[in-house]
Amino acid sequence: MTPISRAVDRTSSSEDKIALFRSLFRGREDVYPRRFESRKTGRSGYAPACANEWVRGICEKPRIKCAECPNRRFLPVTDDVIRWHLSGSDANGQPFVAGVYPLLQDETCTSLSENHSTPASDDILAEDSLASSAPSTQTGDPSNGSALDARSTPWTI
């Protein structure tokens, strides 16, 4: 991943926008979750993207669950994956939404997302956000029990 050394705006190249997106939403590079929606049940969720999904003679879904499949071959995050995510469709024109696995293989994390979906005043939301980032900004020590450190990006949703 190439670091961004200049401002990125709407006139920037696709490559610069993708690099900025990847720098902000970092996670595992070796695998990413892809959104699915069942045509039968309407159920939706995310599952690891697999190169063998629905390949005849290899994938035995739904008889064998992905977690138990001996033929799993996870797909890595690439610039194309991010491009598809940002455009909303893959190379075949199919709807595409990618997620991120924020917990890295070494069990570290570079971001924190908070979901304040319960009704509350703006003061309480601001207080909650400050409280979650205060330990790391005070000490800069990721071992203090906070998920944030000096390299982390807090996002309040």
Biotite code that builds the C-alpha atoms (Angstrom):
import biotite.structure as struc

atoms = struc.array([
    struc.Atom([0.000, 0.000, 0.000], chain_id="A", res_id=1, res_name="MET", atom_name="CA", element="C"),
    struc.Atom([1.470, 3.329, -1.110], chain_id="A", res_id=2, res_name="THR", atom_name="CA", element="C"),
    struc.Atom([1.231, 6.176, 1.418], chain_id="A", res_id=3, res_name="PRO", atom_name="CA", element="C"),
    struc.Atom([-0.592, 9.360, 0.370], chain_id="A", res_id=4, res_name="ILE", atom_name="CA", element="C"),
    struc.Atom([1.743, 12.366, 0.255], chain_id="A", res_id=5, res_name="SER", atom_name="CA", element="C"),
    struc.Atom([-0.681, 14.982, -1.115], chain_id="A", res_id=6, res_name="ARG", atom_name="CA", element="C"),
    struc.Atom([-4.254, 16.133, -0.629], chain_id="A", res_id=7, res_name="ALA", atom_name="CA", element="C"),
    struc.Atom([-6.911, 13.969, -2.257], chain_id="A", res_id=8, res_name="VAL", atom_name="CA", element="C"),
    struc.Atom([-10.071, 15.552, -3.627], chain_id="A", res_id=9, res_name="ASP", atom_name="CA", element="C"),
    struc.Atom([-12.703, 14.897, -6.296], chain_id="A", res_id=10, res_name="ARG", atom_name="CA", element="C"),
    struc.Atom([-10.229, 15.730, -9.071], chain_id="A", res_id=11, res_name="THR", atom_name="CA", element="C"),
    struc.Atom([-7.642, 13.214, -7.834], chain_id="A", res_id=12, res_name="SER", atom_name="CA", element="C"),
    struc.Atom([-6.921, 10.018, -9.733], chain_id="A", res_id=13, res_name="SER", atom_name="CA", element="C"),
    struc.Atom([-8.763, 6.804, -8.895], chain_id="A", res_id=14, res_name="SER", atom_name="CA", element="C"),
    struc.Atom([-5.454, 5.341, -7.701], chain_id="A", res_id=15, res_name="GLU", atom_name="CA", element="C"),
    struc.Atom([-4.982, 8.195, -5.202], chain_id="A", res_id=16, res_name="ASP", atom_name="CA", element="C"),
    struc.Atom([-8.561, 7.852, -3.929], chain_id="A", res_id=17, res_name="LYS", atom_name="CA", element="C"),
    struc.Atom([-8.158, 4.094, -3.511], chain_id="A", res_id=18, res_name="ILE", atom_name="CA", element="C"),
    struc.Atom([-4.843, 4.570, -1.686], chain_id="A", res_id=19, res_name="ALA", atom_name="CA", element="C"),
    struc.Atom([-6.490, 7.092, 0.664], chain_id="A", res_id=20, res_name="LEU", atom_name="CA", element="C"),
    struc.Atom([-9.418, 4.740, 1.324], chain_id="A", res_id=21, res_name="PHE", atom_name="CA", element="C"),
    struc.Atom([-7.056, 1.851, 2.056], chain_id="A", res_id=22, res_name="ARG", atom_name="CA", element="C"),
    struc.Atom([-5.012, 4.000, 4.436], chain_id="A", res_id=23, res_name="SER", atom_name="CA", element="C"),
    struc.Atom([-8.118, 5.005, 6.394], chain_id="A", res_id=24, res_name="LEU", atom_name="CA", element="C"),
    struc.Atom([-9.871, 1.627, 6.507], chain_id="A", res_id=25, res_name="PHE", atom_name="CA", element="C"),
    struc.Atom([-7.018, -0.737, 7.255], chain_id="A", res_id=26, res_name="ARG", atom_name="CA", element="C"),
    struc.Atom([-7.443, -4.335, 8.230], chain_id="A", res_id=27, res_name="GLY", atom_name="CA", element="C"),
    struc.Atom([-6.284, -7.746, 7.139], chain_id="A", res_id=28, res_name="ARG", atom_name="CA", element="C"),
    struc.Atom([-4.892, -7.756, 3.618], chain_id="A", res_id=29, res_name="GLU", atom_name="CA", element="C"),
    struc.Atom([-5.037, -11.534, 3.101], chain_id="A", res_id=30, res_name="ASP", atom_name="CA", element="C"),
    struc.Atom([-8.841, -11.818, 3.269], chain_id="A", res_id=31, res_name="VAL", atom_name="CA", element="C"),
    struc.Atom([-11.913, -9.601, 3.253], chain_id="A", res_id=32, res_name="TYR", atom_name="CA", element="C"),
    struc.Atom([-15.602, -10.164, 3.976], chain_id="A", res_id=33, res_name="PRO", atom_name="CA", element="C"),
    struc.Atom([-18.090, -9.781, 1.128], chain_id="A", res_id=34, res_name="ARG", atom_name="CA", element="C"),
    struc.Atom([-21.744, -8.935, 1.678], chain_id="A", res_id=35, res_name="ARG", atom_name="CA", element="C"),
    struc.Atom([-24.298, -11.534, 0.633], chain_id="A", res_id=36, res_name="PHE", atom_name="CA", element="C"),
    struc.Atom([-28.060, -11.573, 0.430], chain_id="A", res_id=37, res_name="GLU", atom_name="CA", element="C"),
    struc.Atom([-30.070, -14.761, 0.128], chain_id="A", res_id=38, res_name="SER", atom_name="CA", element="C"),
    struc.Atom([-32.634, -14.679, -2.679], chain_id="A", res_id=39, res_name="ARG", atom_name="CA", element="C"),
    struc.Atom([-34.625, -17.356, -0.857], chain_id="A", res_id=40, res_name="LYS", atom_name="CA", element="C"),
    struc.Atom([-34.784, -15.913, 2.645], chain_id="A", res_id=41, res_name="THR", atom_name="CA", element="C"),
    struc.Atom([-33.741, -12.273, 2.187], chain_id="A", res_id=42, res_name="GLY", atom_name="CA", element="C"),
    struc.Atom([-31.173, -12.833, 4.927], chain_id="A", res_id=43, res_name="ARG", atom_name="CA", element="C"),
    struc.Atom([-27.985, -10.837, 4.503], chain_id="A", res_id=44, res_name="SER", atom_name="CA", element="C"),
    struc.Atom([-24.595, -10.690, 6.117], chain_id="A", res_id=45, res_name="GLY", atom_name="CA", element="C"),
    struc.Atom([-20.892, -10.943, 5.388], chain_id="A", res_id=46, res_name="TYR", atom_name="CA", element="C"),
    struc.Atom([-18.714, -13.976, 4.673], chain_id="A", res_id=47, res_name="ALA", atom_name="CA", element="C"),
    struc.Atom([-15.032, -14.314, 3.769], chain_id="A", res_id=48, res_name="PRO", atom_name="CA", element="C"),
    struc.Atom([-14.550, -13.877, 0.013], chain_id="A", res_id=49, res_name="ALA", atom_name="CA", element="C"),
    struc.Atom([-13.519, -17.238, -1.449], chain_id="A", res_id=50, res_name="CYS", atom_name="CA", element="C"),
    struc.Atom([-12.139, -17.960, -4.927], chain_id="A", res_id=51, res_name="ALA", atom_name="CA", element="C"),
    struc.Atom([-13.863, -21.349, -4.898], chain_id="A", res_id=52, res_name="ASN", atom_name="CA", element="C"),
    struc.Atom([-17.337, -20.199, -3.851], chain_id="A", res_id=53, res_name="GLU", atom_name="CA", element="C"),
    struc.Atom([-20.003, -21.947, -5.980], chain_id="A", res_id=54, res_name="TRP", atom_name="CA", element="C"),
    struc.Atom([-17.362, -23.563, -8.261], chain_id="A", res_id=55, res_name="VAL", atom_name="CA", element="C"),
    struc.Atom([-18.798, -26.906, -9.392], chain_id="A", res_id=56, res_name="ARG", atom_name="CA", element="C"),
    struc.Atom([-16.887, -29.913, -8.146], chain_id="A", res_id=57, res_name="GLY", atom_name="CA", element="C"),
    struc.Atom([-15.065, -27.837, -5.521], chain_id="A", res_id=58, res_name="ILE", atom_name="CA", element="C"),
    struc.Atom([-17.631, -25.887, -3.499], chain_id="A", res_id=59, res_name="CYS", atom_name="CA", element="C"),
    struc.Atom([-20.252, -28.034, -1.818], chain_id="A", res_id=60, res_name="GLU", atom_name="CA", element="C"),
    struc.Atom([-22.423, -25.254, -0.410], chain_id="A", res_id=61, res_name="LYS", atom_name="CA", element="C"),
    struc.Atom([-24.945, -25.518, 1.128], chain_id="A", res_id=62, res_name="PRO", atom_name="CA", element="C"),
    struc.Atom([-24.229, -29.128, 2.116], chain_id="A", res_id=63, res_name="ARG", atom_name="CA", element="C"),
    struc.Atom([-20.870, -28.145, 3.646], chain_id="A", res_id=64, res_name="ILE", atom_name="CA", element="C"),
    struc.Atom([-20.543, -24.858, 5.506], chain_id="A", res_id=65, res_name="LYS", atom_name="CA", element="C"),
    struc.Atom([-17.721, -22.543, 4.430], chain_id="A", res_id=66, res_name="CYS", atom_name="CA", element="C"),
    struc.Atom([-16.074, -22.774, 7.863], chain_id="A", res_id=67, res_name="ALA", atom_name="CA", element="C"),
    struc.Atom([-15.782, -26.559, 7.426], chain_id="A", res_id=68, res_name="GLU", atom_name="CA", element="C"),
    struc.Atom([-14.764, -26.567, 3.753], chain_id="A", res_id=69, res_name="CYS", atom_name="CA", element="C"),
    struc.Atom([-11.349, -28.081, 2.933], chain_id="A", res_id=70, res_name="PRO", atom_name="CA", element="C"),
    struc.Atom([-11.266, -26.138, -0.352], chain_id="A", res_id=71, res_name="ASN", atom_name="CA", element="C"),
    struc.Atom([-11.438, -22.603, 1.039], chain_id="A", res_id=72, res_name="ARG", atom_name="CA", element="C"),
    struc.Atom([-9.197, -20.183, -0.815], chain_id="A", res_id=73, res_name="ARG", atom_name="CA", element="C"),
    struc.Atom([-9.590, -16.701, 0.605], chain_id="A", res_id=74, res_name="PHE", atom_name="CA", element="C"),
    struc.Atom([-9.255, -13.729, -1.718], chain_id="A", res_id=75, res_name="LEU", atom_name="CA", element="C"),
    struc.Atom([-6.914, -10.897, -0.679], chain_id="A", res_id=76, res_name="PRO", atom_name="CA", element="C"),
    struc.Atom([-7.758, -7.197, -0.611], chain_id="A", res_id=77, res_name="VAL", atom_name="CA", element="C"),
    struc.Atom([-6.616, -5.582, -3.861], chain_id="A", res_id=78, res_name="THR", atom_name="CA", element="C"),
    struc.Atom([-7.081, -2.177, -5.450], chain_id="A", res_id=79, res_name="ASP", atom_name="CA", element="C"),
    struc.Atom([-9.742, -3.787, -7.683], chain_id="A", res_id=80, res_name="ASP", atom_name="CA", element="C"),
    struc.Atom([-11.665, -4.962, -4.599], chain_id="A", res_id=81, res_name="VAL", atom_name="CA", element="C"),
    struc.Atom([-11.658, -1.401, -3.240], chain_id="A", res_id=82, res_name="ILE", atom_name="CA", element="C"),
    struc.Atom([-12.631, 0.012, -6.661], chain_id="A", res_id=83, res_name="ARG", atom_name="CA", element="C"),
    struc.Atom([-15.578, -2.428, -6.838], chain_id="A", res_id=84, res_name="TRP", atom_name="CA", element="C"),
    struc.Atom([-16.613, -1.540, -3.292], chain_id="A", res_id=85, res_name="HIS", atom_name="CA", element="C"),
    struc.Atom([-16.533, 2.191, -3.987], chain_id="A", res_id=86, res_name="LEU", atom_name="CA", element="C"),
    struc.Atom([-18.428, 1.819, -7.279], chain_id="A", res_id=87, res_name="SER", atom_name="CA", element="C"),
    struc.Atom([-20.934, -0.670, -5.838], chain_id="A", res_id=88, res_name="GLY", atom_name="CA", element="C"),
    struc.Atom([-20.435, -3.367, -8.467], chain_id="A", res_id=89, res_name="SER", atom_name="CA", element="C"),
    struc.Atom([-17.773, -5.914, -9.392], chain_id="A", res_id=90, res_name="ASP", atom_name="CA", element="C"),
    struc.Atom([-16.109, -6.541, -12.769], chain_id="A", res_id=91, res_name="ALA", atom_name="CA", element="C"),
    struc.Atom([-19.178, -8.549, -13.858], chain_id="A", res_id=92, res_name="ASN", atom_name="CA", element="C"),
    struc.Atom([-21.581, -5.748, -12.935], chain_id="A", res_id=93, res_name="GLY", atom_name="CA", element="C"),
    struc.Atom([-22.907, -7.622, -9.888], chain_id="A", res_id=94, res_name="GLN", atom_name="CA", element="C"),
    struc.Atom([-23.632, -5.690, -6.663], chain_id="A", res_id=95, res_name="PRO", atom_name="CA", element="C"),
    struc.Atom([-20.516, -5.584, -4.515], chain_id="A", res_id=96, res_name="PHE", atom_name="CA", element="C"),
    struc.Atom([-19.940, -4.520, -0.918], chain_id="A", res_id=97, res_name="VAL", atom_name="CA", element="C"),
    struc.Atom([-16.707, -5.411, 0.857], chain_id="A", res_id=98, res_name="ALA", atom_name="CA", element="C"),
    struc.Atom([-16.089, -5.231, 4.567], chain_id="A", res_id=99, res_name="GLY", atom_name="CA", element="C"),
    struc.Atom([-12.918, -5.212, 6.597], chain_id="A", res_id=100, res_name="VAL", atom_name="CA", element="C"),
    struc.Atom([-11.523, -7.561, 9.204], chain_id="A", res_id=101, res_name="TYR", atom_name="CA", element="C"),
    struc.Atom([-9.942, -4.992, 11.550], chain_id="A", res_id=102, res_name="PRO", atom_name="CA", element="C"),
    struc.Atom([-8.235, -7.488, 13.868], chain_id="A", res_id=103, res_name="LEU", atom_name="CA", element="C"),
    struc.Atom([-4.866, -8.251, 12.276], chain_id="A", res_id=104, res_name="LEU", atom_name="CA", element="C"),
    struc.Atom([-3.182, -11.645, 12.408], chain_id="A", res_id=105, res_name="GLN", atom_name="CA", element="C"),
    struc.Atom([-0.855, -10.419, 15.173], chain_id="A", res_id=106, res_name="ASP", atom_name="CA", element="C"),
    struc.Atom([-3.998, -9.559, 17.201], chain_id="A", res_id=107, res_name="GLU", atom_name="CA", element="C"),
    struc.Atom([-3.553, -5.792, 16.877], chain_id="A", res_id=108, res_name="THR", atom_name="CA", element="C"),
    struc.Atom([-6.046, -3.311, 15.510], chain_id="A", res_id=109, res_name="CYS", atom_name="CA", element="C"),
    struc.Atom([-5.516, 0.120, 13.957], chain_id="A", res_id=110, res_name="THR", atom_name="CA", element="C"),
    struc.Atom([-9.053, 1.484, 14.160], chain_id="A", res_id=111, res_name="SER", atom_name="CA", element="C"),
    struc.Atom([-12.052, 1.672, 16.419], chain_id="A", res_id=112, res_name="LEU", atom_name="CA", element="C"),
    struc.Atom([-15.668, 2.048, 15.355], chain_id="A", res_id=113, res_name="SER", atom_name="CA", element="C"),
    struc.Atom([-18.406, 2.957, 17.749], chain_id="A", res_id=114, res_name="GLU", atom_name="CA", element="C"),
    struc.Atom([-22.098, 2.548, 17.063], chain_id="A", res_id=115, res_name="ASN", atom_name="CA", element="C"),
    struc.Atom([-24.203, 4.927, 19.104], chain_id="A", res_id=116, res_name="HIS", atom_name="CA", element="C"),
    struc.Atom([-27.533, 3.777, 17.691], chain_id="A", res_id=117, res_name="SER", atom_name="CA", element="C"),
    struc.Atom([-29.548, 4.298, 20.859], chain_id="A", res_id=118, res_name="THR", atom_name="CA", element="C"),
    struc.Atom([-31.228, 7.696, 21.181], chain_id="A", res_id=119, res_name="PRO", atom_name="CA", element="C"),
    struc.Atom([-29.056, 10.030, 23.202], chain_id="A", res_id=120, res_name="ALA", atom_name="CA", element="C"),
    struc.Atom([-28.134, 13.677, 23.307], chain_id="A", res_id=121, res_name="SER", atom_name="CA", element="C"),
    struc.Atom([-25.173, 15.008, 21.346], chain_id="A", res_id=122, res_name="ASP", atom_name="CA", element="C"),
    struc.Atom([-23.433, 15.764, 24.661], chain_id="A", res_id=123, res_name="ASP", atom_name="CA", element="C"),
    struc.Atom([-23.565, 12.111, 25.720], chain_id="A", res_id=124, res_name="ILE", atom_name="CA", element="C"),
    struc.Atom([-22.284, 10.955, 22.306], chain_id="A", res_id=125, res_name="LEU", atom_name="CA", element="C"),
    struc.Atom([-19.393, 13.418, 22.451], chain_id="A", res_id=126, res_name="ALA", atom_name="CA", element="C"),
    struc.Atom([-18.609, 12.349, 26.017], chain_id="A", res_id=127, res_name="GLU", atom_name="CA", element="C"),
    struc.Atom([-18.608, 8.649, 25.035], chain_id="A", res_id=128, res_name="ASP", atom_name="CA", element="C"),
    struc.Atom([-16.308, 9.306, 22.082], chain_id="A", res_id=129, res_name="SER", atom_name="CA", element="C"),
    struc.Atom([-13.859, 11.291, 24.192], chain_id="A", res_id=130, res_name="LEU", atom_name="CA", element="C"),
    struc.Atom([-13.890, 8.664, 26.929], chain_id="A", res_id=131, res_name="ALA", atom_name="CA", element="C"),
    struc.Atom([-12.980, 5.868, 24.520], chain_id="A", res_id=132, res_name="SER", atom_name="CA", element="C"),
    struc.Atom([-10.037, 7.753, 23.038], chain_id="A", res_id=133, res_name="SER", atom_name="CA", element="C"),
    struc.Atom([-8.757, 9.432, 26.212], chain_id="A", res_id=134, res_name="ALA", atom_name="CA", element="C"),
    struc.Atom([-6.571, 6.588, 27.568], chain_id="A", res_id=135, res_name="PRO", atom_name="CA", element="C"),
    struc.Atom([-4.499, 6.251, 24.403], chain_id="A", res_id=136, res_name="SER", atom_name="CA", element="C"),
    struc.Atom([-4.193, 9.964, 23.731], chain_id="A", res_id=137, res_name="THR", atom_name="CA", element="C"),
    struc.Atom([-3.001, 10.502, 27.295], chain_id="A", res_id=138, res_name="GLN", atom_name="CA", element="C"),
    struc.Atom([-0.383, 7.764, 27.316], chain_id="A", res_id=139, res_name="THR", atom_name="CA", element="C"),
    struc.Atom([0.171, 6.757, 23.696], chain_id="A", res_id=140, res_name="GLY", atom_name="CA", element="C"),
    struc.Atom([0.580, 3.241, 25.073], chain_id="A", res_id=141, res_name="ASP", atom_name="CA", element="C"),
    struc.Atom([-1.477, 0.551, 23.306], chain_id="A", res_id=142, res_name="PRO", atom_name="CA", element="C"),
    struc.Atom([-0.975, -1.801, 26.252], chain_id="A", res_id=143, res_name="SER", atom_name="CA", element="C"),
    struc.Atom([-3.145, 0.381, 28.497], chain_id="A", res_id=144, res_name="ASN", atom_name="CA", element="C"),
    struc.Atom([-6.260, -1.604, 27.630], chain_id="A", res_id=145, res_name="GLY", atom_name="CA", element="C"),
    struc.Atom([-7.509, 0.752, 24.944], chain_id="A", res_id=146, res_name="SER", atom_name="CA", element="C"),
    struc.Atom([-7.953, -0.419, 21.368], chain_id="A", res_id=147, res_name="ALA", atom_name="CA", element="C"),
    struc.Atom([-6.543, 2.897, 20.180], chain_id="A", res_id=148, res_name="LEU", atom_name="CA", element="C"),
    struc.Atom([-2.923, 3.935, 19.941], chain_id="A", res_id=149, res_name="ASP", atom_name="CA", element="C"),
    struc.Atom([-1.066, 6.809, 18.316], chain_id="A", res_id=150, res_name="ALA", atom_name="CA", element="C"),
    struc.Atom([-1.623, 5.310, 14.837], chain_id="A", res_id=151, res_name="ARG", atom_name="CA", element="C"),
    struc.Atom([-5.335, 4.616, 15.331], chain_id="A", res_id=152, res_name="SER", atom_name="CA", element="C"),
    struc.Atom([-8.192, 6.393, 13.635], chain_id="A", res_id=153, res_name="THR", atom_name="CA", element="C"),
    struc.Atom([-11.303, 6.740, 15.808], chain_id="A", res_id=154, res_name="PRO", atom_name="CA", element="C"),
    struc.Atom([-14.594, 6.726, 13.861], chain_id="A", res_id=155, res_name="TRP", atom_name="CA", element="C"),
    struc.Atom([-17.886, 7.574, 15.514], chain_id="A", res_id=156, res_name="THR", atom_name="CA", element="C"),
    struc.Atom([-20.889, 6.357, 13.532], chain_id="A", res_id=157, res_name="ILE", atom_name="CA", element="C"),
])
